[in-house]
Amino acid sequence: MTLSLLRSGKVRELYDVGDGLLLMVASDRISAYDVVFAEPVPHKGRVLTAMTAFWVAELTGVAPGTVLTADPDEIEAHVPGASSLSGSGWSGIDGRALLVRRAEMLPIECIVRGYLAGQAYEEYTAAGTVHGTPMPKGLLLADRLPEPMFTPATKAEEGHDVNIGFDAAVEIVGRGPAERARELSLALYEKAAGRAAAAGFVLADTKFELGFVDGELCLCDEVVTPDSSRLWPAEEVVPGKTPPAFDKQPLRDWAASSGWDKRPPAPTLPPEVVRATSERYVAAYERVTGRRLTDWYGARR
């Protein structure tokens, strides 16, 4: 079978395999400030894939997912030749590929924020609002918001996504789909935050990718991973201080102190930064799920 490469993004390759199905392969590439680095981060693609499979199963009672299988033998049986694929930052699909149903994707990012961090904190300190909504006075960095907020954004083909209000989201996707996306995103966040809390984590915020399959809005793409979420160890969350995030924080810290102007080309990552970032991703998967990455597909025995 000839596989058609639909898109090569910052992290993933997407192949059209026919019959309304796609093969999504997560590489070990890593980006920061929308710039991809040359050095791959070991295990990153397998972590993203394993966490997505875990969360899709956890959240199936809230929203149907598009993932059919992550089993490389099942993928090869359905997509002959898939096992021989390779690309930039990855070789072989074991543990890094998902066979998924093709969806008509909503052209907005469905972001839910439960805590004050990142852009929300910057806006609050400047204007006392989060996504344009007035907030109580005296909130600190890492404080819990009065209630989780749906804060949509555009999907930028290049550069940064742009935060938009709900009315702007309605203009893009229509009122019915926008209201359903908001309802579904908040319900998904509530369920995921509760499951994360049971594992000792705070899910500060996360981004959901939603799309229609046969007229039903489904959960697509990567789900509650270190690339799309802020996951904080609950015991280390102190309002007013930046919690240690289980994501690409070692890379961001290094980039901030390196003198890099955050424009292409990316500088060379030191080996210790690559190693620390890889360890952070693996720890995120193992602590959140209670599983070992060595038990996931593609582990070297």
C-alpha positions in Angstrom: 0.0 0.0 0.0 1.2 3.5 -0.9 0.8 5.8 2.0 0.0 9.5 1.3 1.7 12.0 3.6 -1.0 14.6 4.3 1.0 16.8 6.6 4.2 17.0 8.5 3.9 19.2 11.6 6.2 20.3 14.3 5.8 17.0 16.1 3.7 14.6 14.0 3.3 13.1 10.6 -0.2 12.4 9.3 -0.9 9.8 6.6 -4.1 9.1 4.6 -4.5 5.3 4.6 -7.9 5.2 3.0 -11.4 4.0 4.1 -11.8 7.2 6.1 -8.8 6.4 8.3 -5.5 8.2 9.1 -2.2 7.1 10.6 -0.8 9.6 13.1 2.8 9.2 14.0 4.4 11.1 16.8 8.1 11.9 16.3 10.7 12.7 19.0 11.0 16.3 17.6 10.6 19.1 20.1 9.7 22.7 19.6 9.7 25.9 21.7 8.3 29.2 20.8 7.1 27.6 17.5 10.7 26.7 16.5 11.7 23.1 16.0 15.1 22.0 17.4 17.4 19.7 15.5 18.0 17.4 18.4 15.3 14.7 19.0 14.2 14.0 22.6 14.3 10.2 23.2 11.0 8.6 24.1 9.0 11.8 23.5 6.8 10.4 20.6 6.1 7.2 22.5 5.0 9.2 25.6 2.7 11.4 23.6 1.1 8.3 21.9 0.8 6.3 25.1 -0.7 9.2 27.1 -3.2 9.9 24.3 -4.3 6.2 24.3 -4.6 6.3 28.1 -6.7 9.5 28.2 -9.0 8.6 25.3 -9.9 5.4 27.1 -10.4 7.4 30.4 -12.6 10.0 28.7 -14.7 7.8 26.5 -17.7 8.2 28.8 -17.6 12.0 28.2 -16.8 12.0 24.4 -16.2 9.4 21.8 -12.6 9.3 20.6 -11.3 8.8 17.1 -8.5 6.4 18.1 -9.0 2.8 16.8 -5.7 1.2 17.9 -2.1 1.8 18.9 -1.1 -1.8 18.5 1.6 -1.9 15.8 0.6 -5.4 14.7 -3.0 -4.3 14.2 -1.9 -1.2 12.4 0.4 -3.2 10.0 -2.4 -5.7 9.3 -4.7 -2.8 8.3 -2.0 -0.7 6.7 0.5 -2.9 5.0 3.9 -1.2 4.9 3.3 1.0 7.9 6.0 -0.8 10.0 8.7 0.3 7.5 7.9 4.1 7.8 10.5 6.5 9.2 10.9 10.2 9.3 12.7 13.2 10.9 13.1 12.4 14.6 11.7 8.9 14.4 12.2 5.5 13.0 9.6 2.7 13.1 6.0 3.1 14.3 6.0 0.9 17.3 4.6 2.8 20.2 4.4 6.1 18.4 1.6 5.6 15.9 -2.2 5.7 16.2 -4.7 4.5 13.7 -7.6 6.9 13.9 -10.9 7.8 12.2 -10.7 10.8 10.0 -12.7 13.8 11.4 -13.8 17.1 10.1 -11.7 19.2 12.5 -13.1 22.3 14.2 -10.8 25.2 13.1 -10.4 26.4 16.7 -8.3 25.4 19.6 -10.5 24.3 22.5 -8.5 25.4 25.6 -9.7 25.0 29.2 -8.0 26.8 32.0 -8.5 25.9 35.7 -5.6 27.7 37.2 -3.9 31.0 36.8 -0.8 30.4 34.6 0.9 31.4 31.3 -1.0 33.8 29.2 -3.9 33.9 31.6 -1.6 35.1 34.4 0.0 37.7 32.1 -3.4 39.1 31.2 -4.6 39.1 34.8 -1.6 41.0 36.1 -2.0 43.6 33.3 -5.8 44.0 33.3 -7.4 42.0 36.1 -9.1 39.7 33.5 -8.7 36.2 32.1 -9.7 36.0 28.5 -11.5 39.3 28.9 -13.5 38.1 31.9 -13.0 40.1 35.1 -11.5 38.1 37.9 -11.5 38.5 41.7 -8.7 40.8 43.0 -5.7 39.4 44.8 -5.2 36.2 42.8 -1.7 34.8 42.6 0.2 32.8 40.1 -0.9 29.1 40.3 -4.1 30.0 42.1 -7.2 28.1 41.2 -9.7 30.1 39.1 -13.3 30.5 40.5 -14.4 27.9 37.9 -12.8 26.3 34.8 -12.9 28.6 31.8 -13.3 27.8 28.1 -10.8 30.0 26.3 -10.7 29.3 22.6 -8.0 30.3 20.2 -7.4 30.3 16.5 -5.4 27.6 14.7 -2.5 29.4 13.1 -0.9 27.7 10.1 2.3 29.7 11.0 3.4 31.5 14.1 1.3 31.7 17.3 -2.3 30.9 17.9 -4.4 33.9 18.8 -6.8 34.0 21.7 -10.4 34.8 20.7 -13.7 35.4 22.5 -16.6 33.0 22.4 -18.5 35.2 19.9 -15.5 35.1 17.6 -15.5 31.3 17.9 -19.2 31.3 16.9 -18.4 33.3 13.8 -15.8 30.7 12.8 -17.6 27.5 13.5 -21.3 28.4 14.0 -23.3 28.8 17.3 -24.3 25.2 17.6 -20.8 23.7 17.2 -19.2 26.4 19.4 -21.6 25.8 22.2 -21.2 22.0 22.0 -17.4 22.4 21.9 -17.5 24.6 25.0 -19.8 22.1 26.8 -17.7 19.1 25.8 -14.4 20.8 26.6 -15.4 21.7 30.1 -16.8 18.2 30.8 -13.6 16.6 29.4 -11.5 18.9 31.6 -13.5 18.1 34.7 -13.1 14.4 34.2 -9.4 14.6 33.3 -8.6 17.0 36.2 -10.3 14.6 38.6 -8.3 11.6 37.3 -5.1 13.6 37.4 -5.8 14.7 41.0 -6.2 11.0 41.9 -2.6 10.5 40.6 -1.3 13.5 42.6 -1.4 16.1 39.8 -3.0 19.4 39.2 -4.2 19.8 35.6 -3.8 23.6 35.3 -4.9 23.9 31.7 -5.1 21.8 28.6 -6.0 22.0 24.9 -8.5 19.6 23.3 -8.7 19.0 19.5 -12.3 18.3 18.5 -13.8 17.2 15.2 -17.0 15.7 13.7 -17.3 12.1 12.7 -20.6 11.1 11.2 -22.1 14.3 12.7 -20.9 13.6 16.2 -18.3 15.8 17.9 -15.4 13.6 18.9 -12.1 13.9 20.8 -9.2 13.9 18.4 -5.4 14.3 18.2 -3.2 14.2 21.3 -5.0 14.3 24.6 -3.7 15.7 28.0 -0.1 15.3 27.1 2.9 17.3 28.2 2.9 19.0 24.8 -0.7 20.3 25.3 -1.2 20.7 29.0 0.3 22.1 32.2 0.6 19.2 34.7 1.8 20.2 38.2 2.7 17.8 41.1 0.0 18.8 43.6 2.4 18.7 46.6 4.6 21.3 45.0 1.9 23.9 44.0 2.4 27.1 46.0 0.4 30.1 45.0 2.7 32.9 44.0 5.4 30.6 42.7 5.9 28.8 39.4 5.2 25.1 40.0 7.5 22.5 38.4 5.6 21.5 35.3 5.9 18.0 33.8 6.5 19.1 30.3 9.3 20.8 28.3 10.2 23.1 31.2 13.9 22.1 31.2 14.1 23.2 27.6 12.3 26.5 28.2 14.5 27.3 31.2 17.6 26.7 29.2 16.2 28.7 26.2 15.4 31.6 28.5 18.9 31.8 29.9 20.8 31.1 26.7 20.4 34.5 25.0 18.5 33.0 22.1 16.1 35.5 20.5 13.4 32.8 20.0 13.6 33.1 16.2 14.8 30.4 13.7 17.2 28.8 13.5 17.0 27.1 16.9 20.3 26.8 18.8 21.9 23.4 19.6 20.4 21.8 22.7 23.0 20.6 25.2 22.9 16.9 25.9 22.0 17.5 29.5 18.9 19.5 28.5 17.8 16.8 26.1 18.3 14.2 28.8 16.4 16.2 31.4 13.5 16.9 29.0 13.2 13.2 28.1 13.2 12.2 31.8 10.4 14.8 32.5 8.2 13.3 29.7 8.7 9.8 30.8 8.0 10.7 34.4 4.8 12.5 33.4 3.5 9.4 31.7 4.4 7.0 34.5 3.2 9.2 37.4 -0.1 10.2 35.7 -1.0 6.7 34.4 0.6 4.5 37.0 2.1 2.5 34.2 5.7 2.0 33.0 6.8 3.3 29.6 8.9 0.1 29.3 5.6 -1.8 29.0 4.4 0.3 26.1 4.8 -0.7 22.5 8.3 -0.1 21.1 10.2 -0.6 24.3 13.7 -2.0 24.0 13.8 -5.3 25.8 
